[in-house]
Amino acid sequence: MIVRILYEKLGPVCFVPHVEMPTLFSRSMRRAGIRQTFTEGMSPHPKISLGPPLPVGVFSLCELADLWLDEEDPSCMDRLNDYLPEGLRVKRACRADGRSLSKSCDGAQYLLCFKVNEMSKAAAGILSSRVEKIGPSSVGKCLDVIMLKPYEASPAMFVKLLSSEGVISSWGDIRIVRTKLGRWDGHEVISLL
Protein backbone atom coordinates (compact mmCIF):
# COMPACT_ATOMS: atom_id res chain seq x y z
CA MET A 1 0.00 0.00 0.00
CA ILE A 2 1.21 3.53 -0.78
CA VAL A 3 0.47 6.07 1.94
CA ARG A 4 0.74 9.78 1.20
CA ILE A 5 1.60 11.88 4.23
CA LEU A 6 1.44 15.61 4.86
CA TYR A 7 4.05 16.65 7.41
CA GLU A 8 5.58 19.79 8.85
CA LYS A 9 9.28 20.52 9.15
CA LEU A 10 10.00 23.16 11.82
CA GLY A 11 12.80 24.12 14.19
CA PRO A 12 16.26 22.52 14.01
CA VAL A 13 15.01 19.67 11.78
CA CYS A 14 14.76 22.21 8.93
CA PHE A 15 18.55 21.88 8.73
CA VAL A 16 18.27 18.19 7.75
CA PRO A 17 18.98 18.06 3.99
CA HIS A 18 16.25 16.82 1.65
CA VAL A 19 18.35 13.79 0.61
CA GLU A 20 18.52 12.61 4.25
CA MET A 21 14.75 12.66 4.81
CA PRO A 22 14.08 9.12 3.46
CA THR A 23 16.63 7.69 5.92
CA LEU A 24 15.11 9.69 8.76
CA PHE A 25 11.59 8.45 7.93
CA SER A 26 12.76 4.87 7.45
CA ARG A 27 14.51 4.73 10.84
CA SER A 28 11.52 6.30 12.58
CA MET A 29 9.11 3.83 10.94
CA ARG A 30 11.32 0.92 11.95
CA ARG A 31 11.31 2.13 15.58
CA ALA A 32 7.51 2.58 15.43
CA GLY A 33 7.09 -1.00 14.18
CA ILE A 34 5.66 0.05 10.81
CA ARG A 35 6.49 -2.52 8.13
CA GLN A 36 8.05 -0.92 5.05
CA THR A 37 8.23 -2.14 1.46
CA PHE A 38 11.78 -2.43 0.12
CA THR A 39 13.17 -2.18 -3.39
CA GLU A 40 14.42 -5.35 -5.02
CA GLY A 41 17.98 -5.98 -6.12
CA MET A 42 21.46 -6.15 -4.65
CA SER A 43 21.00 -3.27 -2.22
CA PRO A 44 17.38 -3.09 -1.04
CA HIS A 45 16.23 0.14 0.56
CA PRO A 46 12.81 1.43 1.69
CA LYS A 47 10.59 2.82 -1.06
CA ILE A 48 9.97 6.47 -0.22
CA SER A 49 9.21 9.36 -2.57
CA LEU A 50 9.42 12.96 -1.39
CA GLY A 51 7.76 16.11 -2.67
CA PRO A 52 9.73 19.05 -4.10
CA PRO A 53 12.96 19.76 -2.21
CA LEU A 54 13.39 22.65 0.20
CA PRO A 55 16.70 24.43 0.72
CA VAL A 56 18.33 23.70 4.07
CA GLY A 57 17.03 26.14 6.69
CA VAL A 58 13.59 26.72 5.15
CA PHE A 59 10.60 25.81 7.34
CA SER A 60 7.52 24.08 5.97
CA LEU A 61 3.98 23.55 7.20
CA CYS A 62 3.03 21.23 4.34
CA GLU A 63 5.62 18.80 3.00
CA LEU A 64 4.47 15.68 1.14
CA ALA A 65 5.88 12.16 0.93
CA ASP A 66 4.71 8.82 -0.44
CA LEU A 67 5.66 5.80 1.69
CA TRP A 68 5.33 2.22 0.45
CA LEU A 69 4.22 0.04 3.35
CA ASP A 70 3.47 -3.61 4.05
CA GLU A 71 0.50 -2.44 6.13
CA GLU A 72 -3.17 -2.35 5.16
CA ASP A 73 -4.33 0.64 7.20
CA PRO A 74 -3.02 4.22 6.79
CA SER A 75 -3.86 4.85 10.47
CA CYS A 76 -0.60 3.04 11.33
CA MET A 77 1.03 6.41 10.63
CA ASP A 78 -0.51 7.78 13.86
CA ARG A 79 2.18 6.11 15.95
CA LEU A 80 4.99 7.46 13.74
CA ASN A 81 4.91 10.92 15.39
CA ASP A 82 6.14 9.40 18.67
CA TYR A 83 9.37 8.35 16.92
CA LEU A 84 10.08 11.36 14.69
CA PRO A 85 12.59 14.02 15.79
CA GLU A 86 11.30 17.23 17.36
CA GLY A 87 9.98 19.61 14.71
CA LEU A 88 8.92 16.86 12.30
CA ARG A 89 5.27 15.85 12.60
CA VAL A 90 2.85 13.95 10.36
CA LYS A 91 -0.35 15.99 10.15
CA ARG A 92 -2.39 13.72 7.84
CA ALA A 93 -2.09 10.40 6.06
CA CYS A 94 -4.20 8.56 3.49
CA ARG A 95 -3.87 6.07 0.67
CA ALA A 96 -2.18 7.64 -2.35
CA ASP A 97 -4.35 8.03 -5.44
CA GLY A 98 -1.77 6.48 -7.76
CA ARG A 99 -0.39 9.69 -9.31
CA SER A 100 3.22 10.40 -8.41
CA LEU A 101 4.07 13.47 -6.37
CA SER A 102 6.18 14.88 -9.19
CA LYS A 103 3.15 14.82 -11.51
CA SER A 104 0.69 16.01 -8.85
CA CYS A 105 2.58 18.99 -7.35
CA ASP A 106 2.61 21.95 -9.69
CA GLY A 107 2.29 24.85 -7.25
CA ALA A 108 3.67 26.03 -3.92
CA GLN A 109 2.89 28.98 -1.68
CA TYR A 110 5.50 30.65 0.51
CA LEU A 111 5.53 33.23 3.27
CA LEU A 112 8.54 35.55 2.95
CA CYS A 113 9.23 37.54 6.13
CA PHE A 114 11.69 40.43 6.16
CA LYS A 115 13.46 42.32 8.96
CA VAL A 116 11.92 45.66 7.97
CA ASN A 117 8.83 46.78 6.03
CA GLU A 118 10.86 48.58 3.33
CA MET A 119 12.47 45.28 2.32
CA SER A 120 9.03 43.73 1.90
CA LYS A 121 7.84 46.54 -0.40
CA ALA A 122 10.99 46.45 -2.53
CA ALA A 123 10.83 42.65 -2.78
CA ALA A 124 7.20 42.76 -3.98
CA GLY A 125 8.20 44.95 -6.91
CA ILE A 126 11.14 42.78 -7.91
CA LEU A 127 9.41 39.40 -7.53
CA SER A 128 6.11 40.37 -9.18
CA SER A 129 7.35 39.44 -12.68
CA ARG A 130 8.97 36.18 -11.52
CA VAL A 131 6.16 34.49 -9.60
CA GLU A 132 2.57 33.53 -10.37
CA LYS A 133 0.95 35.56 -7.62
CA ILE A 134 2.23 37.90 -4.91
CA GLY A 135 0.51 39.92 -2.22
CA PRO A 136 0.86 41.28 1.28
CA SER A 137 0.40 38.79 4.09
CA SER A 138 -1.78 39.21 7.14
CA VAL A 139 1.51 38.94 9.05
CA GLY A 140 3.42 42.26 9.15
CA LYS A 141 6.58 42.70 7.03
CA CYS A 142 5.74 39.52 5.07
CA LEU A 143 4.64 38.59 1.56
CA ASP A 144 2.53 35.65 0.34
CA VAL A 145 4.08 34.29 -2.85
CA ILE A 146 2.85 31.53 -5.17
CA MET A 147 5.32 29.79 -7.49
CA LEU A 148 4.50 27.23 -10.14
CA LYS A 149 6.64 24.17 -10.90
CA PRO A 150 8.15 23.72 -7.41
CA TYR A 151 10.33 20.84 -8.69
CA GLU A 152 12.08 23.27 -11.05
CA ALA A 153 12.04 26.55 -9.08
CA SER A 154 13.43 26.60 -5.55
CA PRO A 155 12.74 29.22 -2.87
CA ALA A 156 16.50 29.81 -2.95
CA MET A 157 15.70 31.77 -6.12
CA PHE A 158 14.06 34.43 -3.91
CA VAL A 159 17.26 34.91 -1.92
CA LYS A 160 19.53 34.99 -4.99
CA LEU A 161 17.34 37.48 -6.84
CA LEU A 162 16.72 39.78 -3.87
CA SER A 163 20.39 39.81 -2.84
CA SER A 164 21.52 40.54 -6.42
CA GLU A 165 19.11 43.51 -6.45
CA GLY A 166 20.42 44.77 -3.09
CA VAL A 167 17.13 44.30 -1.20
CA ILE A 168 18.69 41.82 1.24
CA SER A 169 22.31 41.00 1.96
CA SER A 170 21.94 37.30 2.79
CA TRP A 171 19.68 34.54 4.13
CA GLY A 172 19.85 36.31 7.51
CA ASP A 173 17.58 39.11 6.25
CA ILE A 174 14.70 36.82 5.26
CA ARG A 175 12.74 33.89 6.68
CA ILE A 176 10.93 31.62 4.25
CA VAL A 177 8.13 29.21 5.15
CA ARG A 178 6.39 26.92 2.65
CA THR A 179 2.71 27.20 3.60
CA LYS A 180 1.01 25.20 0.82
CA LEU A 181 2.07 22.54 -1.64
CA GLY A 182 -0.15 20.92 -4.23
CA ARG A 183 -2.11 21.58 -7.39
CA TRP A 184 -2.49 25.05 -8.95
CA ASP A 185 -6.10 25.62 -10.05
CA GLY A 186 -5.50 28.99 -11.70
CA HIS A 187 -6.33 30.99 -8.57
CA GLU A 188 -4.77 29.21 -5.60
CA VAL A 189 -2.72 26.19 -4.55
CA ILE A 190 -4.96 23.29 -3.50
CA SER A 191 -3.38 20.87 -1.03
CA LEU A 192 -3.13 17.24 -2.15
CA LEU A 193 -4.18 16.09 1.34
C-alpha positions, 0 to 999 in steps of 0.5 A: 500500500502507498500512503501519502503523508502531509508533514511539517518541518520546523525548528532545528530539523529544517537543517536536515537536507532533503536527501537525508529525509528518506533515511530519517523516515525509514529509521523512525518507521522501523522504531515505530514497528511500521512494516516498510516495502523495500526495493528489489535488487542487490542493495534493497532500501525502503521505497519512499518518494518525497515532494519538491525539495526545500533548501536547508534552513527553510521551514515548511507547514506542508511537505508531502511524501509517499511511503510504500508500506506492508500495512493495510491501514493508513492509520498506522502512521498515527504512531509514527509521530512518537518516533520522529525528531522534534519539529517533524510531525505527520499531520495527515495520512491517506492512501495515495491516489496512484499519481506520483508526487512529481506529476501532482505537485505543480504549485507552492505557496510561501511566506517571505518575512523580512526584517523591515517593512521597506524590504518587503515593499521592494521585494514585492516589486522585484518578484512580481514578474517572476512568480505567479501571484504575490501579495501582502500577508496578514503577518506584518513585514511579510509577503505571500508568494505563489510559485508554479513548478516547485520541482524546477524553481526553488525558494533559494531563487528568492534569496539569490534574486533579492540579494543581487538587487540589493534588497537583502544582503543574505539569508539572515535578512529573510525567513521563508516558510512553505505554507502550501504545496499541491495543485495550482487551479489557476487561482490558488494552490490546492493541497493534495491532502 
